[in-house]
C-alpha cells in the first residue's frame, strides 16, 4: 500500500513529503514534516550556507535512533535538482548535491537528510576554497564554555588581521567560525593558513591546542585545522543535527555568543528567531579576505606541516603519520 504523503509548495516547486508523521526526534516529538518545514522556514539562511557548494547528506530515514547513511554521491533525483562532480583525495569522483534553491534542500530532507555538510569551495572553482573554517572542538573534560572562550581568542586574532569571522554553534558542544576568503589559494595553502591560525590561538590561550594526536591534546579545546583539507566538510549554518533534541547549528552574533546556550536553538525555536531577525550572518558574502599574512606565519614556523586525516594519501612535506606513543625512534 502506498505511504501517506503531503505536498508542500516551495519556491514554485511542489515537494512531496512521504510519511510526514513519522517521528524523527523522539525527545521533542518532532516529525519528518517538522524537519522539512523547518528547512523551508530558514531557507534563505541555509541556502546562503550551501549555495553552489558540493554538499554531502547525512540521512536518517527512520529517525535519529537509527544508524546514519552518509552520502557523498547524490541519490536518484528529479532533473531540476543540480549536482557537481567532485574529486576525492583517492582520485575517484562522484556527483554530489549542489544546492541552488530551497526546494532542493526540502526534497533532500524528505529523504531523511538531517545534516547537510558543504565543501568550502563552490562549483565555479572547486580547486580554490572561498572559506577559511575555524573549527573549535572541545575535547573530553572540556565544554562549550571553554570553546566559547577560545572562540573569542580567535576573534581577537581575526580583528588584528582585519578579517571578519562569523560564529555559529556547532549544534553540539563546539563553535565554528567561518571567514570568507578570496578563491586564489589551493586547498593545501588554505590548510597551511588554518595551521598557522590554530598555532597562534594555541600560543595565546592555555585552553587551546592544535595537536592532531588525541593523546597529546589533554583536556583542551582542539582547533581542527584539517577541516580545511580537500573533501573535508563541516555541518552547515542552520543545519539540524542528528540528536534526539533536534538541536541546530545556529549562526549567532559575537554579542550573542558571549552568553548563548546551544540548547536554546532547535527546529522548533529557530523558525521564530529567523522570522524575527532573518539571517544574522547575511553579510558573510559581502567581503572576501586575503590570507597572505597567515601563509607568511606558516612559512616562518620551522615546525612546518602537520598530519593529515588517516584516509588521505601521504602528502608532500607531511611529517610521519604515526601516533607518538607508537612511533619508533628515527635511525
N, C-alpha and C positions, 0 to 999 in steps of 0.2 A: 504494500500500500504506500502511496506517495506520502512523503513527510509534509506536515503543515508548513506554510510559509506566509510571509507578508512581503509587501513591496514598498520600498522607500524611494522617493524621488530625491536625487542628489545632483545638483548642477545640470539638470536636463537629462540625466540618465536615470533609468529605473534599475534599482539594485534589489535583487531577491534575497531575502533573509530566511533561510530554512531553519526549522526547529527553533523559532525565536524564543521560546520559553525555557529552553534548556539552561539550567543553572550552571554558570561558568565559575562564579566566585562565591563559594558557599558561606564564607564568613559574613558577607553583607547581602547575600541573596540576589546578586546581580546576574542577569541572564545574557545570552548571546545577543538578543535585541538591544539590551543596555549597552553592550560593547560596541555594536555597530553605530548606534545612535550617539554614543559618546564621541567617536571619531568624526562623525558629521558635525557635531556641535563645536568641536575645536578645529574644524577643517582648515581654516586659514593658517592657524599656527602650525599644525602638524605638517601641512603641505610645504610651508616655508622651510621646515627642517629636512624634508625628504625630496623636494622638487629636483628632478633630473639627476638624482643620485642612485647608483646601484644600491638596492635595498634587499636585505635578507629577511626572511619571515620566520618567526618563532611561533609555531602553531600548536594549539592545544584543542583539537576538535571536540573533545569531550570534557573540557574544563581544566582548571589548574591542578586538579588532583591527579591528572594523568601525565604520562611522560611526554616531553616536548618533541615535536618534529621541527628540526631546524633546517630550513630550506634555502639554499643559495640559488638553486635553479627554480625559475618561475614555473609553477604548475600550469596545466592547461587552463586557458583563459579566453575571454572574449577578445575579438580582434581590436577593440578600441583601447585595450589596456596595453601600455607600451613596455618594452623590455630593452636591455642593453647588454651586449656581450662583454663579459669581464674575463680577465686572465688571472689565474691564481698563481701563487709563488711556485707551485709544482709545474707550471707551464700549461696546464689544462685550462679549458674555457667553459663558460656556461652563459646562458641567457638569464639575467637577473631582472627582477622587477625594477622598473624605472618610473616612479610616480610622477604624473603630470597633472592630475586632477583628483579632487577629494573622492569622487565616486569610485575610483580605482582602489583607494585605501579602504573604503567601506566594503567593496567587493572582497578584498583580502581578509577583512575582519570577519566576514561571513564564513570564510574557510576555517575560522578558529584562530586567525592570527591575532595574538595578544600583543607581542612585542615587535616593533619594527627597528631594524638595525641598518642604518645607511652607511655607505662609504663617506670618506671625507674628500672625495673628488666628484666632479659632475661629468655627465655624459659627454659634454663638448670636449673635455680634455682629461681622460681617465689616468694619464700618467703624471699629472701635476695637481696635487691636492690644493683646495682653496680654504682649508680649515685646519688650524692647529688645535689639537684636543688635549686638554689638561685633565687627566682622569685621576681624581683624588680618592683613593680606595682604602678605607680603614681596614687594618689587619686585626686578627684576633687579639682581644684585650684593649682595643680602641673603639671609638664610637663616632657617631655623626658629629658630636660636639667637637671632637679633635679634628675631624675632616673639615668642619666649618672654619676652625682657627687656621688650618693650613691653607684653606682657600683664600683667606684674607692676606696671608703672606704672598700667595700667588698674585693677588690683585695689586699689592704693593710693587711687585716686580714689573707687572704689566704697565702700571702707571708710569714707572720710571722709563720704560721703553716707549712710552707714548702710544700704547695699544689699549684697546677696549676689549675686555673679556666679558662674556655673557654667561652667568652661572645658572645652573639648574640642579635640583636634587636628582640623584640617580634613580630614585624610586625604591632604594633600599637604604643603605647607611652612608653612601658616598656623595660626593659632589663632583659635577663635571663643569668645566669652564671652557667654552668654545670661543676661538678667535678667528675671524675671517682673515685670510692671508691672500696675497697675490698668487695666482696659479702659475708661478715661474719656476718652482723648485720641484725636484723629484721626490718620491716617497722617502728615499734614503736621506735626502737632505732635510726634509721636514722632520723625520725621525731624529736626525742629529740635533736639530733645533730643540726638539722635545727633551732630548737627553740633557742638553745644556740647561734648559729651563728647570728640569727636575733637580739637577745638581745644585742650582742656585737656591731653589726652595729649601733643599736639604741643608745647605750651608747656613741659611738664615733661621731655620726652625728646628728645634730639638725634637719636635713631634714628627718630622717628615723623614722619609728615606727614599732613595732611588734604587736600592738594592734589588736586583732581579730575583735572586735566590731567596726563597721564603725563610730559610734557616738563618739568613743574615739580616732580616728585617726587624725582628724583635716586635715589641708592642708599639709599633709606629704606624704612621699613615703612609702608604705607598703611592708614589707618583708614577703611574704606569705609562712610561714613555712609549712602550711597544704598541699602544693603541694607535700610534701614528704610522705603523708599518702598513705596507700594501695588504689589502684584503682583511684588515682588522676593522671591526666595527664597534661603535658604542650606541647604546639604545638612544633613540631619537627623542628630542623635546616633545612633550605631550604623549609619548608612548605609554600605554598601560604596561605594568609589569605582571608577570605570571605569579601572583601572590594571592592567597585567599582573601586579602583585604582590598584587592583591586587598586593598589596604590599606583600613581603615575609618576613619570619623570617630569618634574614641574619646573618650568622656567620661572625664575624669580629675579627681582632687582637685588642689587647688592644691599640695599637698605633692608629688604625683606629677609635676605639670607642671614642677617645678624641675629634674628630671633625666631625664625620659622621652625616648624616641626614637620618633617616629611610625611608624617602620618595624617596630616591635615589635607593632603592632596590625593584624591582618588576619583574614580569615574563618576561619582555622584556629586562631589563638591566642585570639581574643576569646571564643568559646564557653566555653573552660575558665576564663578570667578571670571571665566573667559567672556561671558556675555557682558559683564560689568566693565572689565579692563581691556578686553581684546588681548592680543599677543603682546606681553610686556617686553618681548625681545624683537619687536617688529623692525627695529633699526639695525639688526645684525648684518644686513647686506649693504648698508649704506657706505661702508668703507672697508677696504682690504689693506692689510699691513705688510710691510717688508720685514723679513726675518733675518736680514743680513747681520744684525748685531748678535743674535743668538748663534748664528753659524760662526761668527768670529770667536765667541766664547768657547764653542766646541773645539775649534781649531787650536785655540790656545791651551786647552786642557790636555796634558800629557797622558791622561788615562785613556783617551781615545774612545773606541766603540764599546758597547755593552751587548750582552747576549740577546739573540732573537728568541721568539717562542719556539718550542720544540718541533713544530710541524714545518718550519722553514728550512730550506736548504742552507748549508753553510754559506755565510755571506762574506764578501771580501772585507778584510780588516776586523772581522768579528773575533773576540777573544774565545778561548776554549769554552765550549758549551757543556761544562761539566759541573755538577753540584760541588761546591767547595769541599765538603766533608768527604766526598768520594774521589776527589781528584788525586792522581798520583803526582808526586814531585816531578818537575821537569828535569830531564837528564842534562 
